[in-house]
């Protein structure tokens, strides 16, 4: 082989090596690495079973906006101090932005005022002053309560008794929901008997059983939270006699169990919001805050009252059964 041919072959091999380096490594052209934003969400409950659609939206936003999102639950229901401690722990562990579903808005506001939480925070379901938080994403649970009570009044006889079922421990969301229910009932000259239960539904059961006695009359039950609604639905489903005396069970939530009981007619109506969007928008706002971008003023999502017939309505179907 002539020297000229050898030189040509050597140059050609070198050219191939350079092409390989350009296409498969960043030794020559540095590839820009995508920054991942660590975000932590601290919920107001001990389980994520009531956050299924919310977490689908959260995960979708995490993918789209390159966020590593942690979802943290409490060890005990509605423990304000514990939630503040968890927010501080997540802050210490490196979260650039916190998202809180506040158990108690006053306690959270005090923690922010005392500088216990120093990283930006997005709050869900609570409209704290914008000088205290970085963004707000919420649905108006007070108006939701009013809507639910108005529907229950419209759909039932004037002489029916009203009961409000809920847990012993409350959070800000439940209090606003109850205030909305009470406001609508009072406007129509109605009152409700409130029944609290420690968690197993025995107080709910005994109240429903008492309706079966002669001259007890009929009742409507409004549940303050998804757990109470599910427990009450289980009690009613266990006896057709109970269903004779309880003319309507109403509440809020979009769990699979709630929607199934609505479809069966055990639950008469529920108020819902787009929980997928609630999760998605909270993470989107958090990423914008982390990047020092302008965020939208408080985002308030609408709520809707739905009955069995609405479950297959395209208007609600995507919201109730979101696909990841």
N, C-alpha and C positions, 0 to 999 in steps of 0.2 A: 504494500500500500504506500502510495506516495505521501510525502510529508504534508502536501496540501489537503489531501483527502483525510488524513489523520486529524488535522486541525479542524476541518469541517465537522467531523464526527464528534470531536471534543466539545466544540461550540454547541452542537445540537443537543448533546447530553446535558450540558450545563443549562441550556434553555429549558429543557424538560424539568430539571430539578427546580429551577426558579418558578416555573408554572405550578409545580406541585406545592411549593411553599406558599405561593399566593392563594391557591385554592383551598388548602386544607389546614393551614396554621395561621396564627396571627403574628408570626415572627417578623414579617415585613410590614403588613398592613394591620395595625392594631384594631381589633373589632371592639366597638363600643359596647360595654357591658350595661345591661338594663338594671337600673337601681330598683331594689325591692323595698317597699315601704312596710315596716312592721306596725300593725294596728291590733289593738286588743279591744274586744267587746265584753263588757261585764253585764250580765243579765240580772233580772230581778227575781229569779226563781231557781230552784235546785235542779231542774231538768230542762233539757232542750226539746222535749216532746211538743211543747206549745210554740216552738219556733221553727218548725220544719220549713215552711215557705219562706220565712225570713232568712234562714240560713242558705236556702237556694239562691236568693237574691244576693246575699253577702258573698257567697262563693263566686257567683258570676262576675260581680264587680271586682273581686280580688284578681280574677284572671284578666279582665279587661284593663285594669288600671295598675297591674303589677304590684299587688299588695299581699303581704303574708298576714292573714287575718286569723287571730285566735278568738275563740268563743268560750267565755268562762262563765260558769254557773256558781250560785251560792251553795254553801254547805247546809244552811237552814233557810227556810222560807222567810222572805221579807225582813231580813236582818240588815238594817241600815249600816251599822258600824262595820259589819263584815264586808259589805259592798265597798265601803270607802277603803278598807284595808286591802281588798283585792285590786282596786284601782291603783293604789299606791304601789302594790307589789308589781303589777304589770308595768307601771311607769319605771320602776327600778330595774326591771328585766329588759328594758330597752324599747318599749313601745314608743313610737314617735307621736302617735295620736291615740287617744282613748275614746271609746264610744260607750256611753252609759244609758241603760234603761233604768232610770232612777227608781229606787224603792221609795225614797222620800226626798222630794225636791229641796226642801229647806235644809236638810242635812248635807246634801250635795253642794248647795250654794254656800253653806258655811265652810265646808272643806276647801272650796275654791277661794273663798275670801281669806282663809287662814294660810293659804299657799301650801296646803298639804299636797295638792295636785298642781304641778307646775307645767306639765306638757299640755298642748291644746286638747280640748275635749269637745266631742260632738254628743249632744243629748238627744234621746229618742223619747217621744211621748210627753215631754215636759218643756214648756216654754219658759226657760230661765232667761234673765236679761242677757242681751247679746254682748254686753261689756264683761260678762262673767264666762261665757262659753264661746266657742269658735263657730258653731253651727247648730241648728235645730232641725230635726225631721220628726214630724208628729202627725197624729190624727186626733181630732177633737173628741175625746171620750165623754166629755160633758154633753155635747150635742148628740153623741151616739146614745147615751142613756135616755135623753129626752125623746129621741126617735123611737127607741124600743118601747118605752112606756106609752107613748101616743098610739103606736100600733096595737099594743095589747089592750088599751082602752077601746079603740075603734072596733076590734074584732070580738069583743066579749060583752055579755049582758051587763046592764048597769048594777045589778045586785051582787056581782061576783066579788069575792074577797081577793085582795092582792097580798102575796108574800114575796119577800126578797130573800133569797138564799145566798150565803157567802161564807168564806172562811173566817176564822177568828182573827187572823192577822191580815192587815190591809197594806196596800201600797198606794202611792199617789194616783195611779191609774184607776184603781178600784174606787177610791174616794170620789174622784171626779165623775166616774160613771154613775155611782150611787146618787150623787148630788143632782145629776141630770135626770135620773129616774124620779127622784123625790119632787123636783121642780115641776115636771110634767104631770105627776099625779096630783099635786097640790092645786095646780091650775084648774083641774077638773073636779076639785072637791073630793079627791080620793086620798086614802091613806094606805100604807102597806105595813104589814107585820114583818119585822126583820128577824131572820133565824140564822144564827152563826153555828158553824160546825168545826170541831177541831181537826177534821181531816178524813174521817172514815164514813161520813154520811149518815150516822145514826140519828142525829138531830133532824136531818131532812126526812128520814124515813118515819120517825115518830110523828112528825108534823103531818105528813101525808096520810098516815094511818088514822090520825085523829079526824080527818075529813070524812071518813067512811061511816062514822057514827050518825044515827038518825038526827035530822034537823041541823046538821053541820053546814049544809049548803055546799056550793062549789067554789073553786079557787083558781087563780092564775098565779103561776110562779115565774119570777124574774130572777135569773142567776147572775151574780155579779162578775164571775170569772169563768173561764173555760173549764177548770177542774170541777167547780160546783155544778156547772151545767151537765157535764158528763156523768157525775155521780147521780144527779137527780134523774137524768134520762135512764140510767140503769135501773133505778128503783121503779120508775113508771113502767118500763118495759117488762118488769117481772110480774105485773098484775094488771089484767084488763079492768079490774074493779077500780084500781087507783086512777086509771085513765078516764073513768066515768065521772069522777069527782074533780079531777084536775083538768080544766077545760083548755088550758094552754100553758106550755112551757116555753120560755123565751130566754135568750142570753146573747152571748157574743163569742166569736172564735171560729177558726177554720180548720180545726184538726180533722183528721179522717173520721174519727169516731163521731164528732159533732155532725159532720156532713152526712154520714151514714144514718144517724138517728133522725136528722131532718128529712132525709129521703124516705124513711120508714113512717114518718108522721108522728113520731114520739115527741120530737121538738117541733113546735109550730113556726117559729121564726127566729132568726138571728141577725145581729148587726155585724158586719164584717168590714174590713179595710184591705187594701192591697198590700199584704205583708211581704210579698216578694219585692215590691218596689221600696218598701220601708227598709229592708235589708240592703238592697242595691244602692239606694240613694245615700244611706248613712255612710257606707264605705266610700262612695264617690266623693262625698263632701269631705270625708277625713283625708283622702289622698290630696284633694285640692288644698286643704289647710296645710298639709305637710309640705307642699310645693309653694306655699305662700301665694296661691292664686286666690282671686276674688271668689267668694262663695255666695250662693243665693241667700236672700233673707229667709227666715224660717219657712221651711217647706211643710205645708199642711195638706195631707192626703185626705180625700173625701171618704166618708163611710156610707155604707149601703145597707138597707134592710132587705133580706131575702127570705123566701119561703121555698117549699119543696119544688114548686114549678120553675123556680129560677135556677136550679142546679144545672140544667141543660141549656140554659140561655147563653148563647155565644158571648153576650156582654159580660157575663160573670164567670164563664167556664174557665177561661185562661187565667183569671185572677185566682180562682179557687184551686185549680189544678195546674200550677205552672210547670212547664217542662224545663229541666236544667239545660 
